[in-house]
């Protein structure tokens, strides 16, 4: 058998074996939550969810899959079967970032609002089910609204953030306290300067002909800065995701 034939034969075998090499799957980072994180349609621009800005902080081996939706709570997100397909696709090592509260508070709207006790149980169920797939839950308190009174930022979320912290503590779930982080950011900026982080639009805008003054939803700049605070939390917790940041 000639040397040239052996070289060609060996190269062919290696090529075949290489074709069977496992393709490395990307780690998925799912976001479940409400409008403050959600992807937005073009007709809502410049309103921007912080989840839309998160991918830009990661290398290509992390895929952010943002499933947060406007108006959803821990209750309605599940009731509308939005959780089921995520749970079905979860792989070991994937992450689920869970941020609710803005709509759970609306107890006057039975389709979305929940009591503190039900909010707690709903969060517990998301955590347990995520872990059942050997995926990794991370709890996030809701971001602060821009709610200044006489120059002082006022919390508008009641006891819902406290419940999120409580669940994180009792189940040993990593917690990114987004309420504390965004409160610190808004307080540092102050009442008027913090407007730039929110969806304030002058009249004549194609999507908002009459203008818009929204102290809940973020601007592109606000989404970028809030996503940066999420990243800061990832680093502080020393999650494995931190090694995949740019």
N, C-alpha and C positions, 0 to 999 in steps of 0.2 A: 504494500500500500504506500503510495508516494507521500512525501511530506506535504506537498500542496493539497492533496486530497484530504489529509488529516486536518489541515488548517481550516479548509472549507467546511468539512464535516463538523468539527468542533464549534465553529462559528454559527453553523446552522442550529446545532443542539442548544447553544446558549441563547440564541434568538428565540427558539421555541419556548425554552424554560422561562425566559424573560417575559414572554407574552402571558404567562400564567401568574406572574407576580401580582400579589394583591395590590389593588389601588387604594392608596391611603385616603380614608374618608376625612372630610373636614369636620371639626368639632362644631356643633350647632349651638348657638346662643339664642334661645327663644326669649322673647319679651311678651308677657301677658299683662294687660292693664287697660288703661283708659286713654282718653284723648290727649292727655299731656305727653304721652309717649308715642302715640299712633302715627302711622304713615298717613299723609294727607293727599287728597285729590288736588289736581291742579286748580280747581275752582275755589279752593280754600286758601291758596297762597296769598299772602306770605305766612299764614299760620303753619307752624312746623312742629312736629313731635320730636322730643329728644332722641327717640329711638331711631329716627331717620339719620341722625348724625353719628351714631355709635360705631358703625362699620368703619368709618374713616380712621378710627384710632387703632384698628387691629391689622395684623398681617393677614395674608390671604388664606392661612390655614384655619381661620375662624370665620364662620358664616353667621352673621346676625340675621335671624328670622323674626321680624317684628310682627307679632299677631295682635298687639294692642289695638283696641277699637274705641272710637268715640262713644261716650255715653255708657260704657259697660262697667259693671261692678263684679265683685266676686260671685254674686248670684247670677246675673244675667249672662255673663261670659260663659258659664257652664250651661245654663238653661238653653241657650241658643246653639249648643253643641259646638262651640268654638274650641273647647278644651279637648274634646275627644280625639280629633285628628292629630293634635300635638302629642298627646299621650301615646297614641298608637305608633308614632314615628320616633319617639325618644330612644336614643341609644345610650349605652353606658358612657359616662364621661361628658355627655351633653349638659348644658346649663339651662335652667329656667329662671329668668328674672321676673319676680312677681311684685307688681306695684299697683295696688288698688287703694281706694279710700274716697276719692273725689265724688263718686256717685253712690257708694255704699251709704254715705251720710244722708242721702235724700230719702229719708224714711217716709216722707209723704208721697213717694212714688213707689208703690208696692212691687212693681216689676224689676226695680233696680235696688232700692233702698233696703238695708238690712239692719237689724239690731246689732249691738256690739257683740252679743253672745253668738249670733249667727255669723257675723264677720269673722270672729275668732275660729269657729268651726270650719268655715269655708277655707280660710288660709291653711289650717291644719290639714285638710283634705288634699289641697294642692301639693303641699309639702310631702305628705305620705305617699301620694300617687307618683310624684316625681321620683322619689327615692325607690319606689317599687321597681322602676326601670333602671335602677343604678345610675340615674342622672342626678344632677346636683342643683337643688333649689337655692335661690338667693332671694331674701325678702327685702323690699325697699319700701320705706314710708313714702306717702304722697308728697309731691313737691309743693312748696308754698305758693299760695296765691299772692298777688301783689295787693295787699290789703293794709294800707297805711292809715292810721288815725292820728291826726296831729303830729305827723312826722314819725310815728312809732309803728313798726310792723306788728300786726295783730294776727294771731293764729286763727284760722277758720275751720280747722279739721276736727275740733273736739277731741274725743278719746280714741278715735280710730288709729292714729299713729301709735298711741300707747299700746293698743292691742297687738299691732304688728310687732312692736319691740318685745312684747311679752311672749308671743308665739316663737319668735326667733330665739329668745333666751331659753324657754322651756324645752324646745326641740333641738337646740344647738344648731340653728340654721344661721349661716352668715347673713348679716344685716348691713345694708347701706342706708344710713339714716338721711334720706334725701330731704326730709323736712328740715332737719337741723342744718344741712349743708346749704340749701337754698335760702333759708332764713338768714344765715350768715352772709351770703352773697348779697341779698337784697338790702339788708341793713347796712352793709359796707358801702353799697352804691348810694343808698338814700332814695327817698320818694320819687322825685322827678327823674334823676338819672337812670333809675331801674326800669323806666318805661321802655327803653330800647330792647329789653329782653322779652317783651310781650307783644301781642298782636295789635299794635296801634297803627291804624292806617288812615291817612288823610282822605277826605272826600274826593271823588273822581277816580278812585282806583277801579280797575275793570271788574274785580271781584267784590268790591265793597263801594258801590257808587255813593253811598251816604256816609262813608267812612266807618271806622270801627275803633272802639276802645275796650279792649278785652284784657282783663287782669288775671286770667286763668291760663290761657293758651299762649304758647311761645312764638316768638319771631325766629327767623333763621339764626340770628346771633344768640338768642336765648337758648335755642335748642343745642347749639354748639357748646355753649358754656355749661349747660346742665348735663349734657353727655360727658363733658370733661369732669364734672363732679362725680358721675358714675364711675368713670375710669379711676379717679382718685380713690374712691371707695374700694375698687378692685385691688388697687395697689396696697391700700391700708390693710385689707383682709388677707393679703398674700395668697390670693386665689391662683390656681394654676394658669388662669387666663392672663395673669400679669406678664407671663413669659412670652405671650403672643402679641403684646402691644408693640406698636411701632416705636 
